[in-house]
């Protein structure tokens, strides 16, 4: 299991990318919560990343996990709404490591494709 650092940097998608620093607020074997902590911004308005990896039982056939990104937006009327994305995965416990590595690479590389990003951003399936 990878060790958690105290912070991570990830660039956002602005036209001039901004490197965001996420601080680990909570880390356990099953859940890691990271937030872009900005003293001048209320916590409910800060970017948040969550990695959930429940510890499987001894007889489990699958390992489950979820990565979530929560981006709050304050509307002109002061209402806060949340734009969310998540990647959910289930891997068979007896699968060869090469297949699991392949799954992770396909997800990462798939999300890097402009056609996938456009479909997710605009809410339209590929045709």
PAPAKOL-575486 format. One record per atom (N, C-alpha, C): x, y, z. Coordinates in steps of 0.2 Angstrom, whole numbers, padded with zeros to 4 digits, always signed. Layout:
// residues N
XYZ...
// end
This chain:
// residues 127
+0004-0006+0000+0000+0000+0000+0004+0006+0000+0003+0011-0005+0007+0017-0005+0006+0021+0002+0012+0024+0004+0011+0029+0010+0009+0035+0008+0004+0038+0012+0002+0045+0011+0006+0050+0013+0007+0055+0009+0011+0061+0010+0007+0066+0014+0010+0071+0016+0005+0077+0019+0002+0081+0014+0005+0081+0008+0001+0086+0003+0003+0083-0004-0001+0085-0009+0000+0083-0016-0002+0089-0020+0002+0090-0026+0000+0095-0030-0002+0092-0037-0008+0096-0039-0011+0094-0045-0013+0100-0049-0012+0100-0055-0014+0106-0059-0021+0106-0061-0024+0112-0061-0031+0112-0063-0032+0112-0070-0038+0113-0073-0039+0114-0080-0040+0121-0083-0038+0126-0079-0039+0133-0082-0035+0134-0088-0036+0139-0092-0033+0140-0098-0025+0141-0097-0024+0144-0091-0017+0145-0088-0017+0140-0082-0015+0134-0082-0016+0129-0077-0013+0132-0070-0016+0131-0065-0014+0133-0058-0012+0127-0055-0007+0126-0052-0005+0121-0048-0008+0121-0041-0012+0117-0039-0016+0117-0033-0013+0112-0028-0012+0114-0022-0009+0110-0017-0015+0107-0012-0015+0101-0012-0020+0097-0008-0017+0095-0001-0020+0096+0004-0017+0094+0011-0021+0088+0013-0018+0083+0015-0021+0077+0018-0024+0079+0025-0031+0078+0025-0034+0080+0032-0036+0074+0036-0037+0068+0032-0038+0062+0036-0035+0056+0031-0032+0052+0034-0029+0046+0031-0029+0040+0035-0033+0035+0032-0033+0028+0035-0032+0023+0030-0032+0017+0031-0031+0012+0026-0038+0012+0021-0043+0014+0024-0049+0014+0020-0051+0021+0017-0049+0026+0019-0051+0033+0017-0046+0038+0018-0045+0042+0012-0040+0047+0012-0044+0053+0010-0044+0059+0014-0047+0065+0012-0042+0071+0011-0042+0074+0005-0037+0079+0004-0041+0085+0002-0039+0091+0004-0043+0097+0003-0037+0103+0001-0039+0107-0003-0035+0113-0005-0037+0118+0001-0033+0118+0006-0034+0122+0012-0032+0130+0010-0037+0134+0010-0035+0141+0009-0038+0145+0015-0034+0148+0019-0037+0151+0025-0042+0156+0024-0042+0160+0018-0047+0165+0017-0054+0162+0014-0054+0155+0013-0060+0152+0009-0063+0147+0014-0070+0148+0015-0073+0143+0020-0072+0136+0017-0071+0131+0022-0070+0124+0020-0075+0121+0015-0082+0123+0016-0087+0121+0011-0086+0123+0004-0081+0128+0003-0080+0131-0004-0073+0129-0006-0070+0124-0003-0063+0122-0005-0064+0116-0009-0059+0115-0014-0058+0109-0018-0057+0103-0013-0060+0097-0015-0059+0091-0011-0058+0085-0015-0053+0081-0013-0052+0074-0016-0053+0069-0011-0056+0064-0013-0057+0058-0008-0055+0052-0011-0051+0048-0008-0049+0041-0011-0052+0036-0005-0057+0032-0008-0060+0027-0003-0058+0020-0006-0055+0016-0001-0052+0009-0003-0054+0005+0003-0060+0003+0004-0062-0002+0009-0058-0008+0010-0056-0010+0016-0052-0016+0017-0056-0022+0015-0054-0026+0011-0058-0032+0009-0058-0037+0014-0063-0041+0015-0063-0046+0020-0059-0052+0017-0057-0057+0021-0052-0062+0019-0055-0066+0013-0062-0067+0013-0065-0071+0008-0067-0067+0002-0066-0060+0002-0068-0056-0004-0065-0058-0010-0070-0058-0015-0068-0059-0022-0066-0053-0026-0067-0047-0024-0066-0041-0027-0063-0036-0022-0059-0032-0024-0056-0026-0021-0060-0020-0024-0063-0016-0020-0067-0010-0022-0063-0003-0020-0064+0002-0024-0062+0008-0023-0065+0014-0027-0064+0020-0024-0068+0025-0027-0063+0032-0026-0062+0035-0032-0059+0042-0031-0064+0047-0033-0065+0052-0029-0070+0057-0030-0066+0064-0030-0069+0069-0034-0067+0075-0035-0073+0080-0034-0072+0084-0029-0078+0089-0027-0076+0096-0028-0079+0099-0033-0077+0106-0035-0083+0111-0033-0083+0115-0028-0089+0119-0026-0089+0125-0031-0095+0128-0032-0096+0134-0036-0101+0138-0033-0099+0144-0031-0104+0149-0028-0107+0153-0034-0114+0152-0035-0117+0156-0040-0118+0163-0038-0121+0167-0043-0121+0174-0042-0126+0176-0036-0131+0171-0035-0136+0173-0029-0133+0170-0023-0127+0168-0022-0124+0166-0016-0124+0158-0015-0128+0155-0018-0130+0148-0017-0123+0144-0019-0122+0139-0015-0116+0135-0017-0118+0128-0020-0116+0126-0026-0117+0120-0029-0111+0116-0030-0111+0110-0031-0105+0106-0031-0105+0102-0038-0099+0103-0041-0098+0099-0047-0094+0093-0045-0096+0087-0047-0093+0081-0044-0091+0076-0050-0085+0073-0049-0084+0067-0053-0081+0062-0049-0082+0055-0051-0079+0050-0047-0078+0044-0052-0072+0041-0050-0070+0034-0054-0071+0029-0049-0075+0024-0051-0076+0018-0046-0073+0012-0049-0070+0008-0045-0066+0002-0048-0068-0004-0044-0068-0010-0047-0068-0016-0044-0063-0021-0047-0059-0023-0043-0054-0028-0046-0055-0035-0043-0054-0040-0047-0055-0047-0045-0048-0049-0041-0049-0051-0035-0043-0052-0031-0038-0057-0034-0041-0062-0038-0036-0067-0041-0033-0065-0048-0035-0059-0050-0033-0057-0057-0025-0056-0056-0022-0057-0062-0014-0056-0062-0013-0048-0061-0008-0047-0058-0006-0040-0057-0006-0036-0063-0003-0039-0069-0003-0036-0075-0010-0034-0078-0015-0037-0076-0022-0035-0079-0024-0029-0075-0023-0029-0068-0024-0024-0064-0021-0018-0066-0014-0018-0067-0010-0013-0070-0013-0010-0076-0015-0015-0081-0018-0013-0087-0025-0009-0086-0029-0011-0082-0035-0008-0080-0034+0000-0078-0029+0000-0073-0027+0007-0071-0025+0012-0077-0020+0009-0081-0018+0013-0086-0023+0015-0091-0028+0010-0093-0033+0012-0098-0038+0017-0095-0039+0017-0088-0043+0022-0085-0039+0029-0086-0033+0029-0084-0029+0035-0084-0029+0038-0091-0027+0034-0096-0026+0036-0102-0032+0038-0106-0038+0034-0104-0044+0036-0107-0047+0043-0105-0046+0044-0098-0048+0051-0096-0043+0056-0099-0038+0055-0101-0033+0060-0105-0035+0061-0112-0040+0057-0115-0042+0058-0121-0047+0064-0122-0046+0069-0127-0050+0075-0127-0057+0073-0129-0058+0068-0133-0065+0066-0134-0069+0064-0128-0066+0060-0124-0069+0058-0117-0070+0064-0113-0065+0068-0112-0066+0074-0108-0071+0079-0111-0072+0079-0117-0077+0083-0120-0084+0080-0119-0085+0074-0119-0091+0071-0118-0093+0071-0111-0088+0071-0106-0090+0071-0099-0091+0079-0097-0088+0083-0100-0089+0090-0099-0096+0093-0102-0097+0091-0108-0103+0093-0111-0109+0089-0110-0108+0083-0107-0114+0079-0105-0117+0075-0111-0113+0073-0116-0116+0070-0122-0112+0063-0123-0115+0058-0124-0112+0052-0126-0108+0052-0133-0103+0048-0134-0100+0048-0140-0105+0045-0145-0105+0047-0151-0109+0044-0157-0105+0042-0162
// end
